C-alpha cells in the first residue's frame, strides 16, 4: 500500500511547497490570497501563512492551486 500512496502523492502533488528562485517565488497548493499589493503578498495555506515583502511584486502566473510571484523580493516570513 505504501507504493500506491507514494504514487498517488507524486501524481496529485497535494503537499504545500514553496520554490524560491532569483526574483521569483512559486507556491503550490495554497488555500487563498489574503493580501496583495506591489510591496506585500500574503498567501494562506492549510498550516498558516506566507508573507512576502519586497518591491514591484507582481503575480505572473495564477492557477487554481499555484501562484508565481515575481519582483524584488526582500524577505519571506512563514507563520
PDB file of N, CA, C and O in Angstrom, chain B, residues numbered from 101:
ATOM      1  N   UNK B 101       0.815  -1.209   0.000  1.00  0.00           N
ATOM      2  CA  UNK B 101       0.000   0.000   0.000  1.00  0.00           C
ATOM      3  C   UNK B 101       0.857   1.272   0.000  1.00  0.00           C
ATOM      4  O   UNK B 101       0.441   2.293  -0.546  1.00  0.00           O
ATOM      5  N   UNK B 102       2.034   1.219   0.599  1.00  0.00           N
ATOM      6  CA  UNK B 102       2.870   2.414   0.633  1.00  0.00           C
ATOM      7  C   UNK B 102       3.277   2.843  -0.768  1.00  0.00           C
ATOM      8  O   UNK B 102       3.380   4.038  -1.045  1.00  0.00           O
ATOM      9  N   UNK B 103       3.507   1.894  -1.638  1.00  0.00           N
ATOM     10  CA  UNK B 103       3.864   2.222  -3.014  1.00  0.00           C
ATOM     11  C   UNK B 103       2.723   2.972  -3.694  1.00  0.00           C
ATOM     12  O   UNK B 103       2.963   3.938  -4.418  1.00  0.00           O
ATOM     13  N   UNK B 104       1.507   2.543  -3.471  1.00  0.00           N
ATOM     14  CA  UNK B 104       0.342   3.216  -4.047  1.00  0.00           C
ATOM     15  C   UNK B 104       0.200   4.615  -3.472  1.00  0.00           C
ATOM     16  O   UNK B 104      -0.103   5.552  -4.211  1.00  0.00           O
ATOM     17  N   UNK B 105       0.414   4.780  -2.165  1.00  0.00           N
ATOM     18  CA  UNK B 105       0.337   6.105  -1.535  1.00  0.00           C
ATOM     19  C   UNK B 105       1.400   7.040  -2.091  1.00  0.00           C
ATOM     20  O   UNK B 105       1.115   8.207  -2.359  1.00  0.00           O
ATOM     21  N   UNK B 106       2.610   6.552  -2.267  1.00  0.00           N
ATOM     22  CA  UNK B 106       3.677   7.380  -2.831  1.00  0.00           C
ATOM     23  C   UNK B 106       3.368   7.780  -4.265  1.00  0.00           C
ATOM     24  O   UNK B 106       3.599   8.922  -4.663  1.00  0.00           O
ATOM     25  N   UNK B 107       2.852   6.848  -5.029  1.00  0.00           N
ATOM     26  CA  UNK B 107       2.486   7.138  -6.413  1.00  0.00           C
ATOM     27  C   UNK B 107       1.360   8.173  -6.469  1.00  0.00           C
ATOM     28  O   UNK B 107       1.398   9.091  -7.288  1.00  0.00           O
ATOM     29  N   UNK B 108       0.367   8.024  -5.604  1.00  0.00           N
ATOM     30  CA  UNK B 108      -0.757   8.971  -5.544  1.00  0.00           C
ATOM     31  C   UNK B 108      -0.262  10.371  -5.174  1.00  0.00           C
ATOM     32  O   UNK B 108      -0.667  11.355  -5.793  1.00  0.00           O
ATOM     33  N   UNK B 109       0.605  10.462  -4.174  1.00  0.00           N
ATOM     34  CA  UNK B 109       1.155  11.756  -3.771  1.00  0.00           C
ATOM     35  C   UNK B 109       1.986  12.390  -4.879  1.00  0.00           C
ATOM     36  O   UNK B 109       1.968  13.609  -5.051  1.00  0.00           O
ATOM     37  N   UNK B 110       2.711  11.570  -5.627  1.00  0.00           N
ATOM     38  CA  UNK B 110       3.506  12.086  -6.737  1.00  0.00           C
ATOM     39  C   UNK B 110       2.602  12.641  -7.834  1.00  0.00           C
ATOM     40  O   UNK B 110       2.865  13.714  -8.376  1.00  0.00           O
ATOM     41  N   UNK B 111       1.551  11.920  -8.155  1.00  0.00           N
ATOM     42  CA  UNK B 111       0.638  12.336  -9.224  1.00  0.00           C
ATOM     43  C   UNK B 111      -0.168  13.566  -8.805  1.00  0.00           C
ATOM     44  O   UNK B 111      -0.262  14.528  -9.567  1.00  0.00           O
ATOM     45  N   UNK B 112      -0.747  13.547  -7.614  1.00  0.00           N
ATOM     46  CA  UNK B 112      -1.642  14.618  -7.172  1.00  0.00           C
ATOM     47  C   UNK B 112      -0.909  15.819  -6.593  1.00  0.00           C
ATOM     48  O   UNK B 112      -1.445  16.927  -6.595  1.00  0.00           O
ATOM     49  N   UNK B 113       0.292  15.618  -6.103  1.00  0.00           N
ATOM     50  CA  UNK B 113       1.101  16.690  -5.526  1.00  0.00           C
ATOM     51  C   UNK B 113       0.266  17.556  -4.572  1.00  0.00           C
ATOM     52  O   UNK B 113       0.036  18.738  -4.829  1.00  0.00           O
ATOM     53  N   UNK B 114      -0.177  16.952  -3.481  1.00  0.00           N
ATOM     54  CA  UNK B 114      -1.044  17.612  -2.513  1.00  0.00           C
ATOM     55  C   UNK B 114      -0.280  18.423  -1.475  1.00  0.00           C
ATOM     56  O   UNK B 114      -0.889  19.195  -0.735  1.00  0.00           O
ATOM     57  N   UNK B 115       1.022  18.270  -1.404  1.00  0.00           N
ATOM     58  CA  UNK B 115       1.816  18.919  -0.375  1.00  0.00           C
ATOM     59  C   UNK B 115       2.057  20.396  -0.705  1.00  0.00           C
ATOM     60  O   UNK B 115       2.316  20.747  -1.856  1.00  0.00           O
ATOM     61  N   UNK B 116       1.971  21.248   0.306  1.00  0.00           N
ATOM     62  CA  UNK B 116       2.263  22.672   0.157  1.00  0.00           C
ATOM     63  C   UNK B 116       3.759  22.843  -0.041  1.00  0.00           C
ATOM     64  O   UNK B 116       4.556  22.344   0.754  1.00  0.00           O
ATOM     65  N   UNK B 117       4.144  23.548  -1.103  1.00  0.00           N
ATOM     66  CA  UNK B 117       5.565  23.765  -1.361  1.00  0.00           C
ATOM     67  C   UNK B 117       5.821  25.209  -1.793  1.00  0.00           C
ATOM     68  O   UNK B 117       4.979  25.862  -2.409  1.00  0.00           O
ATOM     69  N   UNK B 118       7.017  25.676  -1.442  1.00  0.00           N
ATOM     70  CA  UNK B 118       7.493  26.992  -1.874  1.00  0.00           C
ATOM     71  C   UNK B 118       8.824  26.775  -2.575  1.00  0.00           C
ATOM     72  O   UNK B 118       9.746  26.187  -2.009  1.00  0.00           O
ATOM     73  N   UNK B 119       8.918  27.251  -3.802  1.00  0.00           N
ATOM     74  CA  UNK B 119      10.171  27.191  -4.555  1.00  0.00           C
ATOM     75  C   UNK B 119      10.655  28.616  -4.739  1.00  0.00           C
ATOM     76  O   UNK B 119       9.926  29.469  -5.247  1.00  0.00           O
ATOM     77  N   UNK B 120      11.895  28.872  -4.323  1.00  0.00           N
ATOM     78  CA  UNK B 120      12.458  30.217  -4.378  1.00  0.00           C
ATOM     79  C   UNK B 120      13.546  30.260  -5.443  1.00  0.00           C
ATOM     80  O   UNK B 120      14.491  29.472  -5.424  1.00  0.00           O
ATOM     81  N   UNK B 121      13.390  31.190  -6.360  1.00  0.00           N
ATOM     82  CA  UNK B 121      14.342  31.419  -7.444  1.00  0.00           C
ATOM     83  C   UNK B 121      14.758  32.887  -7.391  1.00  0.00           C
ATOM     84  O   UNK B 121      14.135  33.671  -6.674  1.00  0.00           O
ATOM     85  N   UNK B 122      15.780  33.271  -8.121  1.00  0.00           N
ATOM     86  CA  UNK B 122      16.138  34.699  -8.148  1.00  0.00           C
ATOM     87  C   UNK B 122      14.963  35.544  -8.660  1.00  0.00           C
ATOM     88  O   UNK B 122      14.519  35.376  -9.796  1.00  0.00           O
ATOM     89  N   UNK B 123      14.477  36.434  -7.827  1.00  0.00           N
ATOM     90  CA  UNK B 123      13.371  37.345  -8.133  1.00  0.00           C
ATOM     91  C   UNK B 123      12.061  36.646  -8.481  1.00  0.00           C
ATOM     92  O   UNK B 123      11.212  37.230  -9.154  1.00  0.00           O
ATOM     93  N   UNK B 124      11.886  35.403  -8.032  1.00  0.00           N
ATOM     94  CA  UNK B 124      10.645  34.655  -8.266  1.00  0.00           C
ATOM     95  C   UNK B 124      10.362  33.753  -7.084  1.00  0.00           C
ATOM     96  O   UNK B 124      11.277  33.210  -6.464  1.00  0.00           O
ATOM     97  N   UNK B 125       9.079  33.599  -6.778  1.00  0.00           N
ATOM     98  CA  UNK B 125       8.644  32.647  -5.758  1.00  0.00           C
ATOM     99  C   UNK B 125       7.448  31.899  -6.324  1.00  0.00           C
ATOM    100  O   UNK B 125       6.452  32.503  -6.719  1.00  0.00           O
ATOM    101  N   UNK B 126       7.559  30.587  -6.357  1.00  0.00           N
ATOM    102  CA  UNK B 126       6.475  29.745  -6.847  1.00  0.00           C
ATOM    103  C   UNK B 126       5.879  29.005  -5.653  1.00  0.00           C
ATOM    104  O   UNK B 126       6.599  28.322  -4.924  1.00  0.00           O
ATOM    105  N   UNK B 127       4.583  29.136  -5.452  1.00  0.00           N
ATOM    106  CA  UNK B 127       3.896  28.495  -4.325  1.00  0.00           C
ATOM    107  C   UNK B 127       2.851  27.549  -4.896  1.00  0.00           C
ATOM    108  O   UNK B 127       2.042  27.936  -5.740  1.00  0.00           O
ATOM    109  N   UNK B 128       2.875  26.296  -4.423  1.00  0.00           N
ATOM    110  CA  UNK B 128       1.966  25.267  -4.905  1.00  0.00           C
ATOM    111  C   UNK B 128       1.104  24.780  -3.746  1.00  0.00           C
ATOM    112  O   UNK B 128       1.589  24.599  -2.629  1.00  0.00           O
ATOM    113  N   UNK B 129      -0.164  24.575  -4.025  1.00  0.00           N
ATOM    114  CA  UNK B 129      -1.159  24.071  -3.075  1.00  0.00           C
ATOM    115  C   UNK B 129      -1.446  25.059  -1.944  1.00  0.00           C
ATOM    116  O   UNK B 129      -1.433  24.695  -0.768  1.00  0.00           O
ATOM    117  N   UNK B 130      -1.702  26.298  -2.314  1.00  0.00           N
ATOM    118  CA  UNK B 130      -2.112  27.309  -1.343  1.00  0.00           C
ATOM    119  C   UNK B 130      -3.631  27.282  -1.204  1.00  0.00           C
ATOM    120  O   UNK B 130      -4.331  26.704  -2.036  1.00  0.00           O
ATOM    121  N   UNK B 131      -4.129  27.911  -0.152  1.00  0.00           N
ATOM    122  CA  UNK B 131      -5.575  27.941   0.104  1.00  0.00           C
ATOM    123  C   UNK B 131      -6.206  29.213  -0.429  1.00  0.00           C
ATOM    124  O   UNK B 131      -7.231  29.163  -1.109  1.00  0.00           O
ATOM    125  N   UNK B 132      -5.585  30.378  -0.118  1.00  0.00           N
ATOM    126  CA  UNK B 132      -6.148  31.651  -0.574  1.00  0.00           C
ATOM    127  C   UNK B 132      -5.068  32.737  -0.575  1.00  0.00           C
ATOM    128  O   UNK B 132      -4.001  32.591   0.022  1.00  0.00           O
ATOM    129  N   UNK B 133      -5.390  33.822  -1.265  1.00  0.00           N
ATOM    130  CA  UNK B 133      -4.543  35.014  -1.260  1.00  0.00           C
ATOM    131  C   UNK B 133      -5.232  36.009  -0.342  1.00  0.00           C
ATOM    132  O   UNK B 133      -6.297  36.526  -0.678  1.00  0.00           O
ATOM    133  N   UNK B 134      -4.638  36.285   0.811  1.00  0.00           N
ATOM    134  CA  UNK B 134      -5.260  37.182   1.793  1.00  0.00           C
ATOM    135  C   UNK B 134      -4.982  38.653   1.517  1.00  0.00           C
ATOM    136  O   UNK B 134      -5.807  39.508   1.839  1.00  0.00           O
ATOM    137  N   UNK B 135      -3.835  38.957   0.929  1.00  0.00           N
ATOM    138  CA  UNK B 135      -3.478  40.352   0.657  1.00  0.00           C
ATOM    139  C   UNK B 135      -2.525  40.372  -0.526  1.00  0.00           C
ATOM    140  O   UNK B 135      -1.676  39.494  -0.681  1.00  0.00           O
ATOM    141  N   UNK B 136      -2.687  41.400  -1.358  1.00  0.00           N
ATOM    142  CA  UNK B 136      -1.765  41.560  -2.472  1.00  0.00           C
ATOM    143  C   UNK B 136      -1.655  43.023  -2.860  1.00  0.00           C
ATOM    144  O   UNK B 136      -2.659  43.669  -3.163  1.00  0.00           O
ATOM    145  N   UNK B 137      -0.446  43.542  -2.849  1.00  0.00           N
ATOM    146  CA  UNK B 137      -0.131  44.825  -3.476  1.00  0.00           C
ATOM    147  C   UNK B 137       1.311  44.740  -3.949  1.00  0.00           C
ATOM    148  O   UNK B 137       1.925  43.679  -3.829  1.00  0.00           O
ATOM    149  N   UNK B 138       1.866  45.806  -4.475  1.00  0.00           N
ATOM    150  CA  UNK B 138       3.200  45.703  -5.068  1.00  0.00           C
ATOM    151  C   UNK B 138       4.337  45.662  -4.038  1.00  0.00           C
ATOM    152  O   UNK B 138       5.505  45.572  -4.416  1.00  0.00           O
ATOM    153  N   UNK B 139       4.007  45.728  -2.735  1.00  0.00           N
ATOM    154  CA  UNK B 139       5.029  45.642  -1.686  1.00  0.00           C
ATOM    155  C   UNK B 139       4.853  44.438  -0.766  1.00  0.00           C
ATOM    156  O   UNK B 139       5.786  44.060  -0.057  1.00  0.00           O
ATOM    157  N   UNK B 140       3.663  43.832  -0.772  1.00  0.00           N
ATOM    158  CA  UNK B 140       3.410  42.738   0.163  1.00  0.00           C
ATOM    159  C   UNK B 140       2.373  41.771  -0.412  1.00  0.00           C
ATOM    160  O   UNK B 140       1.360  42.181  -0.977  1.00  0.00           O
ATOM    161  N   UNK B 141       2.656  40.472  -0.250  1.00  0.00           N
ATOM    162  CA  UNK B 141       1.715  39.423  -0.650  1.00  0.00           C
ATOM    163  C   UNK B 141       1.584  38.467   0.526  1.00  0.00           C
ATOM    164  O   UNK B 141       2.585  38.013   1.081  1.00  0.00           O
ATOM    165  N   UNK B 142       0.338  38.160   0.907  1.00  0.00           N
ATOM    166  CA  UNK B 142       0.073  37.212   1.988  1.00  0.00           C
ATOM    167  C   UNK B 142      -0.704  36.042   1.393  1.00  0.00           C
ATOM    168  O   UNK B 142      -1.813  36.209   0.884  1.00  0.00           O
ATOM    169  N   UNK B 143      -0.109  34.864   1.466  1.00  0.00           N
ATOM    170  CA  UNK B 143      -0.698  33.642   0.928  1.00  0.00           C
ATOM    171  C   UNK B 143      -1.029  32.715   2.091  1.00  0.00           C
ATOM    172  O   UNK B 143      -0.180  32.450   2.943  1.00  0.00           O
ATOM    173  N   UNK B 144      -2.239  32.234   2.123  1.00  0.00           N
ATOM    174  CA  UNK B 144      -2.696  31.323   3.180  1.00  0.00           C
ATOM    175  C   UNK B 144      -2.564  29.887   2.677  1.00  0.00           C
ATOM    176  O   UNK B 144      -2.825  29.601   1.509  1.00  0.00           O
ATOM    177  N   UNK B 145      -2.156  28.992   3.572  1.00  0.00           N
ATOM    178  CA  UNK B 145      -2.136  27.554   3.289  1.00  0.00           C
ATOM    179  C   UNK B 145      -2.727  26.836   4.490  1.00  0.00           C
ATOM    180  O   UNK B 145      -3.047  27.468   5.497  1.00  0.00           O
ATOM    181  N   UNK B 146      -2.872  25.535   4.391  1.00  0.00           N
ATOM    182  CA  UNK B 146      -3.602  24.799   5.433  1.00  0.00           C
ATOM    183  C   UNK B 146      -2.970  24.880   6.814  1.00  0.00           C
ATOM    184  O   UNK B 146      -3.662  24.687   7.813  1.00  0.00           O
ATOM    185  N   UNK B 147      -1.664  25.163   6.896  1.00  0.00           N
ATOM    186  CA  UNK B 147      -0.978  25.216   8.187  1.00  0.00           C
ATOM    187  C   UNK B 147      -0.589  26.620   8.640  1.00  0.00           C
ATOM    188  O   UNK B 147       0.012  26.769   9.704  1.00  0.00           O
ATOM    189  N   UNK B 148      -0.915  27.656   7.860  1.00  0.00           N
ATOM    190  CA  UNK B 148      -0.535  29.005   8.257  1.00  0.00           C
ATOM    191  C   UNK B 148      -0.507  29.968   7.090  1.00  0.00           C
ATOM    192  O   UNK B 148      -1.331  29.888   6.179  1.00  0.00           O
ATOM    193  N   UNK B 149       0.461  30.889   7.126  1.00  0.00           N
ATOM    194  CA  UNK B 149       0.581  31.925   6.113  1.00  0.00           C
ATOM    195  C   UNK B 149       2.026  32.087   5.660  1.00  0.00           C
ATOM    196  O   UNK B 149       2.967  31.768   6.386  1.00  0.00           O
ATOM    197  N   UNK B 150       2.172  32.590   4.445  1.00  0.00           N
ATOM    198  CA  UNK B 150       3.455  33.002   3.909  1.00  0.00           C
ATOM    199  C   UNK B 150       3.325  34.484   3.585  1.00  0.00           C
ATOM    200  O   UNK B 150       2.421  34.883   2.850  1.00  0.00           O
ATOM    201  N   UNK B 151       4.222  35.301   4.128  1.00  0.00           N
ATOM    202  CA  UNK B 151       4.199  36.742   3.872  1.00  0.00           C
ATOM    203  C   UNK B 151       5.460  37.083   3.078  1.00  0.00           C
ATOM    204  O   UNK B 151       6.581  36.824   3.515  1.00  0.00           O
ATOM    205  N   UNK B 152       5.246  37.665   1.915  1.00  0.00           N
ATOM    206  CA  UNK B 152       6.345  38.037   1.026  1.00  0.00           C
ATOM    207  C   UNK B 152       6.393  39.550   0.964  1.00  0.00           C
ATOM    208  O   UNK B 152       5.409  40.191   0.594  1.00  0.00           O
ATOM    209  N   UNK B 153       7.527  40.124   1.321  1.00  0.00           N
ATOM    210  CA  UNK B 153       7.723  41.573   1.262  1.00  0.00           C
ATOM    211  C   UNK B 153       8.773  41.892   0.207  1.00  0.00           C
ATOM    212  O   UNK B 153       9.737  41.149   0.026  1.00  0.00           O
ATOM    213  N   UNK B 154       8.571  43.010  -0.486  1.00  0.00           N
ATOM    214  CA  UNK B 154       9.523  43.420  -1.500  1.00  0.00           C
ATOM    215  C   UNK B 154       9.025  44.638  -2.256  1.00  0.00           C
ATOM    216  O   UNK B 154       8.176  45.384  -1.769  1.00  0.00           O
ATOM    217  N   UNK B 155       9.559  44.827  -3.437  1.00  0.00           N
ATOM    218  CA  UNK B 155       9.167  45.939  -4.304  1.00  0.00           C
ATOM    219  C   UNK B 155       8.771  45.403  -5.672  1.00  0.00           C
ATOM    220  O   UNK B 155       9.316  44.407  -6.149  1.00  0.00           O
ATOM    221  N   UNK B 156       7.820  46.077  -6.286  1.00  0.00           N
ATOM    222  CA  UNK B 156       7.356  45.708  -7.627  1.00  0.00           C
ATOM    223  C   UNK B 156       6.920  44.249  -7.712  1.00  0.00           C
ATOM    224  O   UNK B 156       7.214  43.571  -8.697  1.00  0.00           O
ATOM    225  N   UNK B 157       6.222  43.762  -6.692  1.00  0.00           N
ATOM    226  CA  UNK B 157       5.746  42.382  -6.694  1.00  0.00           C
ATOM    227  C   UNK B 157       4.559  42.257  -7.650  1.00  0.00           C
ATOM    228  O   UNK B 157       3.638  43.074  -7.630  1.00  0.00           O
ATOM    229  N   UNK B 158       4.601  41.228  -8.477  1.00  0.00           N
ATOM    230  CA  UNK B 158       3.585  41.003  -9.496  1.00  0.00           C
ATOM    231  C   UNK B 158       3.228  39.523  -9.506  1.00  0.00           C
ATOM    232  O   UNK B 158       4.107  38.668  -9.396  1.00  0.00           O
ATOM    233  N   UNK B 159       1.942  39.220  -9.639  1.00  0.00           N
ATOM    234  CA  UNK B 159       1.527  37.834  -9.838  1.00  0.00           C
ATOM    235  C   UNK B 159       1.690  37.537 -11.329  1.00  0.00           C
ATOM    236  O   UNK B 159       0.926  38.035 -12.155  1.00  0.00           O
ATOM    237  N   UNK B 160       2.681  36.733 -11.659  1.00  0.00           N
ATOM    238  CA  UNK B 160       2.973  36.415 -13.057  1.00  0.00           C
ATOM    239  C   UNK B 160       2.174  35.223 -13.558  1.00  0.00           C
ATOM    240  O   UNK B 160       1.890  35.115 -14.751  1.00  0.00           O
ATOM    241  N   UNK B 161       1.812  34.328 -12.641  1.00  0.00           N
ATOM    242  CA  UNK B 161       1.000  33.170 -13.014  1.00  0.00           C
ATOM    243  C   UNK B 161       0.067  32.865 -11.853  1.00  0.00           C
ATOM    244  O   UNK B 161       0.490  32.823 -10.698  1.00  0.00           O
ATOM    245  N   UNK B 162      -1.188  32.657 -12.164  1.00  0.00           N
ATOM    246  CA  UNK B 162      -2.182  32.352 -11.136  1.00  0.00           C
ATOM    247  C   UNK B 162      -3.038  31.199 -11.633  1.00  0.00           C
ATOM    248  O   UNK B 162      -3.799  31.338 -12.590  1.00  0.00           O
ATOM    249  N   UNK B 163      -2.901  30.066 -10.970  1.00  0.00           N
ATOM    250  CA  UNK B 163      -3.700  28.891 -11.282  1.00  0.00           C
ATOM    251  C   UNK B 163      -4.522  28.531 -10.054  1.00  0.00           C
ATOM    252  O   UNK B 163      -4.386  29.162  -9.006  1.00  0.00           O
ATOM    253  N   UNK B 164      -5.351  27.547 -10.176  1.00  0.00           N
ATOM    254  CA  UNK B 164      -6.219  27.142  -9.078  1.00  0.00           C
ATOM    255  C   UNK B 164      -5.440  26.818  -7.806  1.00  0.00           C
ATOM    256  O   UNK B 164      -5.887  27.155  -6.709  1.00  0.00           O
ATOM    257  N   UNK B 165      -4.289  26.174  -7.936  1.00  0.00           N
ATOM    258  CA  UNK B 165      -3.518  25.765  -6.762  1.00  0.00           C
ATOM    259  C   UNK B 165      -2.054  26.198  -6.818  1.00  0.00           C
ATOM    260  O   UNK B 165      -1.233  25.721  -6.035  1.00  0.00           O
ATOM    261  N   UNK B 166      -1.729  27.101  -7.745  1.00  0.00           N
ATOM    262  CA  UNK B 166      -0.337  27.527  -7.897  1.00  0.00           C
ATOM    263  C   UNK B 166      -0.276  29.015  -8.223  1.00  0.00           C
ATOM    264  O   UNK B 166      -1.104  29.534  -8.971  1.00  0.00           O
ATOM    265  N   UNK B 167       0.722  29.695  -7.646  1.00  0.00           N
ATOM    266  CA  UNK B 167       0.915  31.122  -7.903  1.00  0.00           C
ATOM    267  C   UNK B 167       2.413  31.385  -8.071  1.00  0.00           C
ATOM    268  O   UNK B 167       3.237  30.841  -7.336  1.00  0.00           O
ATOM    269  N   UNK B 168       2.749  32.221  -9.042  1.00  0.00           N
ATOM    270  CA  UNK B 168       4.128  32.644  -9.260  1.00  0.00           C
ATOM    271  C   UNK B 168       4.190  34.143  -9.052  1.00  0.00           C
ATOM    272  O   UNK B 168       3.496  34.907  -9.723  1.00  0.00           O
ATOM    273  N   UNK B 169       5.028  34.554  -8.113  1.00  0.00           N
ATOM    274  CA  UNK B 169       5.193  35.971  -7.778  1.00  0.00           C
ATOM    275  C   UNK B 169       6.593  36.386  -8.218  1.00  0.00           C
ATOM    276  O   UNK B 169       7.581  35.739  -7.869  1.00  0.00           O
ATOM    277  N   UNK B 170       6.668  37.461  -8.978  1.00  0.00           N
ATOM    278  CA  UNK B 170       7.959  37.979  -9.427  1.00  0.00           C
ATOM    279  C   UNK B 170       8.143  39.391  -8.896  1.00  0.00           C
ATOM    280  O   UNK B 170       7.172  40.065  -8.550  1.00  0.00           O
ATOM    281  N   UNK B 171       9.379  39.830  -8.833  1.00  0.00           N
ATOM    282  CA  UNK B 171       9.700  41.165  -8.358  1.00  0.00           C
ATOM    283  C   UNK B 171      10.954  41.139  -7.505  1.00  0.00           C
ATOM    284  O   UNK B 171      11.664  40.136  -7.444  1.00  0.00           O
ATOM    285  N   UNK B 172      11.210  42.250  -6.855  1.00  0.00           N
ATOM    286  CA  UNK B 172      12.375  42.399  -5.986  1.00  0.00           C
ATOM    287  C   UNK B 172      11.990  41.933  -4.580  1.00  0.00           C
ATOM    288  O   UNK B 172      11.541  42.731  -3.758  1.00  0.00           O
ATOM    289  N   UNK B 173      12.167  40.654  -4.313  1.00  0.00           N
ATOM    290  CA  UNK B 173      11.773  40.055  -3.033  1.00  0.00           C
ATOM    291  C   UNK B 173      12.808  40.399  -1.973  1.00  0.00           C
ATOM    292  O   UNK B 173      13.996  40.124  -2.140  1.00  0.00           O
ATOM    293  N   UNK B 174      12.351  41.002  -0.882  1.00  0.00           N
ATOM    294  CA  UNK B 174      13.243  41.375   0.227  1.00  0.00           C
ATOM    295  C   UNK B 174      13.282  40.302   1.311  1.00  0.00           C
ATOM    296  O   UNK B 174      14.355  39.955   1.804  1.00  0.00           O
ATOM    297  N   UNK B 175      12.106  39.773   1.685  1.00  0.00           N
ATOM    298  CA  UNK B 175      12.079  38.699   2.681  1.00  0.00           C
ATOM    299  C   UNK B 175      10.804  37.882   2.555  1.00  0.00           C
ATOM    300  O   UNK B 175       9.811  38.312   1.968  1.00  0.00           O
ATOM    301  N   UNK B 176      10.871  36.679   3.134  1.00  0.00           N
ATOM    302  CA  UNK B 176       9.752  35.748   3.169  1.00  0.00           C
ATOM    303  C   UNK B 176       9.571  35.318   4.613  1.00  0.00           C
ATOM    304  O   UNK B 176      10.517  34.873   5.264  1.00  0.00           O
ATOM    305  N   UNK B 177       8.362  35.452   5.104  1.00  0.00           N
ATOM    306  CA  UNK B 177       8.069  35.102   6.501  1.00  0.00           C
ATOM    307  C   UNK B 177       7.039  33.994   6.517  1.00  0.00           C
ATOM    308  O   UNK B 177       6.018  34.077   5.833  1.00  0.00           O
ATOM    309  N   UNK B 178       7.303  32.949   7.298  1.00  0.00           N
ATOM    310  CA  UNK B 178       6.371  31.838   7.471  1.00  0.00           C
ATOM    311  C   UNK B 178       5.722  31.952   8.833  1.00  0.00           C
ATOM    312  O   UNK B 178       6.407  32.114   9.843  1.00  0.00           O
ATOM    313  N   UNK B 179       4.417  31.869   8.864  1.00  0.00           N
ATOM    314  CA  UNK B 179       3.679  31.913  10.142  1.00  0.00           C
ATOM    315  C   UNK B 179       2.818  30.705  10.279  1.00  0.00           C
ATOM    316  O   UNK B 179       2.121  30.555  11.281  1.00  0.00           O
TER     317      UNK B 179
END
